[in-house]
């Protein structure tokens, strides 16, 4: 039985507690938060779980095997590093850290201590993304030519991270999971409508040697909530709409073909059937929790491993550089 501690019982913490608590292969032994009112709320629902306002109680508890960190990004590195130093396995919320250097340091520490370091990129565990991964790997849609993501809504304005770090992190992780090729350049533009100069609307573009292009549209200032990704292949196209309650994926047997002509570009369009695969609506967070525990027990590489988390941080860091240079493309150097 793996004994688990969770740091943070704010926005995402309750979801983590609920999913880990319902798994038979672990026991949530303690939850930490600096706000007593949040811990009192936890006690009402889970009287068996211990609570503390001091995270050192968790780090110094030798019975705790693993630590789950669900606090603002600015605190990720400090808490994750200390947990690893104390010999705990670590699951940290996305994005892993605020800097590439800190992400690399955490990976190095995890290797040194021989502990699992994993990032909670929950969408990778949804049946919708798993289905898309299967379709791409089987060659069902052909060669991927574009990835166009829109993730917009009204709020929640973050205090320590811009909208790309908050929202695009989800879709970058999905792209990295679906496509093995790394980008050549990263460019981004954004605007802040608040005094803290943190961008609440931003656009990011990744360009690849193969011709693949990925675009991300993120906003905390939209009157409507949109969670949609278009994936274009040489054979078929996929529309992934996470807001849809049941029909989250639609596969369009549509495309185009260029005709050779010296005078002009001629295009033949093909419009075929639309396929809607059945999707298991099981919560992705439950599968993510199980994957973390499995990695601890078996040593098997998790889907959302630390290297994927590092790549997400790297792309977001390059996007920040590009925004400071008014959208100038920044070269993505391979590790």
WONORKA-V924682 format. One line per field, one symbol per residue. psi: psi as a letter, one per 40 degrees, with the letter a starting at -180 (. if undefined). A space follows every 10 residues. Layout:
BEGIN
psi->???
END
This chain:
BEGIN
psi->hhhiihhhfb dddddddddd deheeihhdi hiiehddddd dddddgeehi iiehddddde heehdihhhg iideeddddd dddddefiih hiiiidieid dddddddddd ddefihhihg gdddeidddd dddddddeed eahhdihhhh giihihhide iidddddddd ddddddddhd hiidihiiii iheieefhhe hihihhiide ehhhhhhiie fheihhghhh hhiediihhh hedhddgdhh hhgiaihhih hddihhhhih haihhgihhh eihddddddd dddddddeei hidgiddddd dddddddddd ddddffehhh hhhi.
END
